[in-house]
Amino acid sequence: MKKLSSVNILGKKIKIIYTDMEDWGECLTDQKEIHLSSRCLSSPETHWWTLVHEVTHMIFEMSGVAYMEQNDEEAYVRCVENLVLPWVLEHQHLKKIKKSEI
């Protein structure tokens, strides 16, 4: 599995850093970085869904949704619907599906 150096999220370049870590990933909004566990590289499927998970955190934080005082389910749904899912669909090429898996 090839390492990514960065991804674009909401018009911002976000650096991808692979490291040995206990968790699968971490989102560092202020640094504009996503850290992924090096273990992700052993499975394209794990790599993809870990990236999607961390991108979701980044979008929530960049959009301000993560900082709401109240949990407003509708705000989360609208964020996922209008920001997260379009990002996932636009970046499917990063998933790198093997022809044998289609």
Stockholm file with secondary structure:
# STOCKHOLM 1.0

chainA/1-102         MKKLSSVNILGKKIKIIYTDMEDWGECLTDQKEIHLSSRCLSSPETHWWTLVHEVTHMIFEMSGVAYMEQNDEEAYVRCVENLVLPWVLEHQHLKKIKKSEI
#=GR chainA/1-102 SS CCCCCEEEETTEEEEEEEECCSSSEEEETTTTEEEEEGGGGGCHHHHHHHHHHHHHHHHHHHHTGGGCSSCCHHHHHHHIIIIIHHHHHHTGGGGCCCGGGC
#=GC SS_cons         CCCCCEEEETTEEEEEEEECCSSSEEEETTTTEEEEEGGGGGCHHHHHHHHHHHHHHHHHHHHTGGGCSSCCHHHHHHHIIIIIHHHHHHTGGGGCCCGGGC
//
